[in-house]
Amino acid sequence: MSYKENTMIANYHAHTPLCRHATGALTDYVENAISRGLEVFGFSDHAPQWFPGKYYSHMRMYPHQLQEYCQQVRQLAHTYKEKIQIPLGLEAEYYPQIFPRLLQEARDAGIEYFLLGQHWVGNEENEPYAGDANNSESLLQRYCTQVADALQTGVFSYIAHPDLIHFRGDPKIYDRHMRWLCREAKAADTPLELNFLGMVNNRHYPTDAFWKIAGEEGCSVVFGIDAHHPDHMLDLQVERSAIRMAERFGLKVVPTVSLRKIG
């Protein structure tokens, strides 16, 4: 399939103001998705987490807001059902000790899919942010292991920004661990997301070193807008940049993803 034929028709990665760092009306996200020509537009806001003690995250909805989020997305799905599919998802970290609670709460709320977005190594309360520059092989290995362990749960539809980990040490060390992770993702039949927001905001990802490995390992790749504002839905230039990157590294881009049930 050529990339012209593989024009983006689905996006599963979009946020809402409930996460406290996205902005804009949800209807504007959907209207812009329709204007762009998408057939599927999934909301996958940052999942609430039931942390022990009094800690609350600064970048996700509070637990008591999960029902509000679900109601908002379901109403949009009903309103726009003749124009576009709007599945109800969450972007979640895998924190092993508290993951069972999140999974149960999400099932009870009727969440339809999870994306794996591992922003922290270990947990976010008192351990490192994966996106901070570091030279630690131990941290890189822990990140890869945590992501691979998450895949073994069988509930994540794809890995969002898998190259978020910002390792700046020996390239051979990076290659060894990330190549292992790519093989684990392929074995689990789990696509990797080439993240548009990283391009829009000139972040350290998407990184050539990772996507070269992903291409060599034959991993499936999905484009993800990671929309935090309705205007992100209309930025076609970043899609062109993603297509050029995919062509450069021979990536196997898939137009849609089979959403894995969490129930």
C-alpha angles and dihedrals in degrees: 000000000000121000089244088060090042094062109159111274101160138044121183099175118081135127139211134216089263089082088062096232103064122078139196139062116296091228089059091055090052096043090051091048089054091046089052090054100249119158095194127036116175125191111217106170121181108287119244113244128212099222120185116250123006101317116128125182121242095215108050141057117273117254092251090058096062093092091049090052092049092049092051094051094043091052090052091048089054095044094049099033092120093053109035143359114248112189119192115239146153133219104224140182119224107239102167099205095053101025094096090061092049091048093051094046091049092049092049090050093051098246108175102203146004129220115201110233106169103191096159134045109229100349136330098239098075110351135084127292106238093221095062113103112257143161097210117126088189091058092047091050092048091051093051092046093048092051092047091049089052090056090057090066088069094218103099116095094199144342113260116216094345089182093061090111104099104211113169100176132097110341090218090059091049091049094051097052099037092046088055090050092050090052090050090051092049092048089052090048089235119147124228120230122233097209120222097192091063088059094044093052096037093240125166089265144102084054124194093221092061098043092048087059093045090053093048091049093049096238121172112248131202127192114236124190093196087204117204095165132031091244090065087071092064100048102110093165091071089052089054089051090051091050091052090051091048091051092047093055099032094243121183099231116193119202096214138020130221103238112227117227116240094192 
